[in-house]
C-alpha cells in the first residue's frame, strides 16, 4: 500500500492521538506540529493540542493549524492555567486513539516514518505497553549536545530497569491509551518529573521497547523545568520521586526503589561537598546510609558518609580557628 504524503485524518476513531502540550511556546510550536504533519502513515491520527493559558501567541498559533487542518487538529483551550502535570493528564484524557504519542511543543520529530514504525511494533505484540526510541539533545541554538540518548542497548525492558532510571524520552514514546489512569494523586504535585511515573505504570502492565533508531530531537531550553537546573537539582528530584513511587509498586520492588534513592542521596552528598555545603552534604550522606539493607551500596554509602563527616569536621575546625583569630 502506498503511503500518503501526510497523516491520514480520522474519519472516525484515530489509531494514534498525538498529544502536544504547550505553554508560552509560540516560537517552537509550529516546528513541532510540522514534524507531525510530515509523518507518513497508513492509519488515521489526530493532533490534540493542550494549550495551558499561555501569555504569548501560542493559542493563536494552535488555532491557525486547526484552521488549516480542521479534520486533524483539536485545540484544548484552558479557562485557567492547569500547570504542567494537570495539562498533560487532561490532554491525554481527550485523546481518542488506541495509542498516544507524546510531544512537547519545544521538541520535534526528525523521522517521517516514526509513527508508522512504532505502531507496527505495538500492533505486533500486545505485551508491549510503550514503545520508545533514541533521541538527540539539542540546544535552542541548534548545538548538538548528545547524539544518542539513552546510553543503553535497544531491546525490551521491564520494571527493574525503569525503576533504576528514566530512560524513556517523552518525544520518543508511543504508549497504549489508558495507562495514565493509574496515576496516583501525588503525581500532580511531582513537577517537574512529569513522565517517569507513567513509564512505571507502563512497565507494570507490559514491556517497554526501545527501538534502535534516532527519530526525535529533545530540546534543552534555557527555562526548562528540569534540564536547565543542574545535577544537584536532578538528584534531589529523583530522590523525591523515589519517596513517592513505592505506593504504586508491588512490595517486592520496594527495596530496589530505596536502594536507588540511596544512590541519589550519595550523589547529592558528593555534589554538595563540591559546593562547600558541608552540613547539607552530611544530611544527604546519612539519608544514603539509611538504605533498607547494608548490602545495598554498602561500600559506597559508607565511604560517602565518612567523607561528608570528615569534610564537615574540617570545615567546622577551620571556621572556629578563623573566629578565634578574629
N, C-alpha and C positions, 0 to 999 in steps of 0.2 A: 504494500500500500504506500502510495506517495505521500510524504508528509506535506502539510500546508506550510506556507511561508510564515504564518503567525499562529499563535494559540487558537484553539477552537473555542468559541464562546459557548456557554452551556445552553442547550435547547431546553433541558430540564434540570437534572441534578448533575453538577460538575463532579468529575472524579477527583480533581485536586482543587483545593482552595489555597490561594497564595495570600497569606496574612501579612500585610505590610503595615507596620506600626510607625507612626510619625509624630514628632513634636519639634517645632522650630526647625524644620528640615527642608525649607524651600530650595536651598542650594543643591540638595542631594536627591530629593525625591524623584525628579524626572529621570535621572540615571538609573535608579533602582527599578522604576516602572518600565522603562525602555528595555532593561535587561530581561524582564518578564515577558514583554511583548515579543522579544526576539526568540523566545522558546519555540521549538518545533515539536509539536505534539500531535498525536492521532486521537486524543481524547479531550473532552471538554474540561475547561478550567474556569475559575473565576478569580478576580483580584479583589480582596476585601481590605480597604484602607481604614485603619483605626486612627483617626486624627484627634489628638488629645488637647484641643483648645490652644493651638499654637499662637504665639504673639506675632509671628511673621506671616508670610503669604502661603504657608503650607496648604491650608484649606483650599485656597483658590487654585493652586496647582493641582490638587487632588481632583477637584471638580472639573478642571479643564481636561483631564484624562477621561473622566466619566462622560463628558460631553462627546468626546471623540470615539469612545468605545462603550456606549451605553449598555450593551448586552454582556459586557465582560467585566466592567468595573462597578463596584459598590463603594460608597463613601459613608463611613460611620462618623457622623458629626456629634461630638460630645457637647452636652449643655454646660458641663463644668469639667475642669481638669481632673482626670481619674488617677493620675500617677502611673508610672511605668508598668508596675505589676498588674494593676487592675485593667489597664488599657490592653495589655497582652491577653488577659483572660477573657475580657468582654469581646475582643476581636475574634479570638478562637471560637467563642460561643456562637458567633454569627456566621461561621464557616459551614457551608453546606456539603462540602466534599467528603469523600471517603478518607482522603488524606489531606493533611495540612502541610504546606511548605512555608517555612518561617523566613521572613526577610525584613530586617530593619531598614528604615528609609536611607540610612547612610551607607549601607552595604549594597553589593550588586553581584549578579551572576555573570560569569565570563564564558560559559559554555552553553550554546543553544540546545544541546542535547540533554542537559542536566535533568530536567523533569522527566523526560522520557526514559532515561536510564534508571532513575531511582524508582519510578513507578513500576517498570518491568521487574526490578528486583523485589519490590514489595508484593507485587501480584503473584510472583512465582513461589513465594514461601510465606505462608500465613503465620509462621512462628517469628517473623521479623516484625518488631513493633516500630522501629525507627531506622531510617537509612540516612547516612551522612557521608561526607567525602572530605578530602583535604582542601584547605583554603590558603590563600596568601594573606599576609598582613601588609597593608598599605597605609601610608600617611595621607593626610588630606592634600599634600603637595605632590602626591604620586610617587613618593620614595618607597621602594620595596624594603621592608624590614624583615620579612621572613618569607621564604619561597614556598614553604610547605609546613602546614600545621594540621594535626598534631604530630609529634615526633614518636610515632609508633607504627607498627606494621598494619596494613589493611587486613580486614577479616571480620569475623563475628565476635562480639564481646557481650559479657553478661554483667550481673550486678556487682561482682567484685571489682571489676575494672572501673566502672563509673563511680563507685564509692571512693576509690583511690584518687581519681582526678576527673575533672570535667573535660573530656577530650572532644566533645561534640560542639563544633562552632555553629552558632544559630543560623547563619545564612547558608549552611550546608545541609540542613536537615529537612527531611520529609517524614512525618510521623502519622500514625493512624489517629484519625479524629476520635476524640473521647478520652484519650489518655489523661488530658489535663483535668478531667472531672474528679480525679482522685487527689487533687491538691488540697492540703490542709489549710486552715485559717491563717497559720503563721506565714504562709507563703507571701501574703500580701504585705507583710512587714519586713521582708527579707531583702529588699532592694539594697544594693544593685545586683544581687545574684538573682537573675530572672529565669534562667533556663535549667540549671542543674537539677532542681527537684523534679522537673518534668522528665528528665532523662532517667532519673532513679525510678520513677513510676513506669517508664517505658521498659526498663530492664526487669522490673518485677513481673511484667506481663509477656516478655519475649526477648528476642535478641536485638542488639544494636549493631548494625552492619556498617563498617567503614569501607567505602569504595576506594580503589586505588586510582584516583583521578582528582586533579585540582580543577574545581568548577565555580569558584566564587572568590571574591575579594572581601576581606573583613577590614574595615577602615578604622584606623586609630585616630579618632578625632581628639583635638586638644581638650574639649569639655566632656569627654567620655565619662560616663558614670562609674566606670570600673577601670579600664585600661590605662587611663591617664594619671592615676594616683599613686603608682609606685608599689614596690614589692611588699613593704610593711602593711600597706592597706590591703593588699591581696591576701596576705597570711591571716590578717585579722578577720576579714570577711569569710574566708574559708573556714576558720575556726568557728565562727558564728553559724555557718551552715551546718557543721557537724554537731553543734549544740542542739539543733532542731531535728536533724534528719532521722534520728532513731525512732521518732514517733510513727514513721511510715515504713520502717524496716522490720522484717522478722527478727526476733531476738537473737537468732544465730549469727546475724550480721552486726550486732551492736559492738562487739569487741573490735572488729575491723574499723568501724567508724571512729571509735575512741582512740585507737592506735593512730589513725590518720590525723585526728585532731591533735594528738600529742606531737606529731611531726611538724604540724603548722606552728605550734607554740615553740618548738625548738627553733624553727626558722625565725620566728618573731624575736626570740631571745637574742639570737645572733645579730639580727638586723638592728635591734635596739642598742646592743653593745657598741656596734659600729658608730651609732649616732651619739654615743655618750650618755644614753638614758639608762643608767645602771640599775636604778630601783625598778623601773618597768621591765628591764631585762630579767631581773631576778624573779619577778612575779610570773612572767611568761615561762621561765625555766621550771618553776615549781609546778605550774599547770601541766607542762610537758611531762614532768616526773610522775604525775598522778594518773598515768595511763592505767588501764584496767589490770595489767599484769606487768611485772618487771621484765618478763620475757619479750614484751613488745618494745622494741627500740631501746633495750636496756642499756647497752653501752653508750649510745649516742646521747640519750637523755641524761645519763649520769654525768657524762663529760660536759654537757651543756649547763647543768645545774652547778657543778663545781666552778666552771669558767665564769658564770654570772656572779656567783657568790664571791669569788676571789676579786673580780674586777670591781664589784661594788665596795668590797672592803678596802681595796687600794684607793678608790675614789674618796671614800669617807676619810681615810687616813690623810690623804693629800689635802683635802678640804680643811681638816682640823689643824694641820700644820700651817696652812696659809692663814687661818683665822688666828692662830697663836702668835704668829709673827706680826700680824696687824695690831 
